[in-house]
């Protein structure tokens, strides 16, 4: 279902923006209450979409806007509530 959502983004915005999916990896959390727990010490990974307007003057600097969301699980919950 997520791949279909990805395709919808591309089709809806393709004429006005260049869209890409990126994965940004950072260090593991500094303070871990249980350093021997499963997954402890793993790096923090952010997955995100980038939307760059096609008419943007790429020779100049522009601000970066970041919209934080709750991820695909929240999307699925909303979809279920809409279908109910």
Buried (B, 14 or more C-beta within 10 A) or exposed (E): EEEEEEEEBEEEBEEEBEBEEEEEEEEEEEEEEEEEEEEEEEEEEEEEBEEEEEEEEEEEEEEEEEEEEEEEEEBEEEEEEEEE
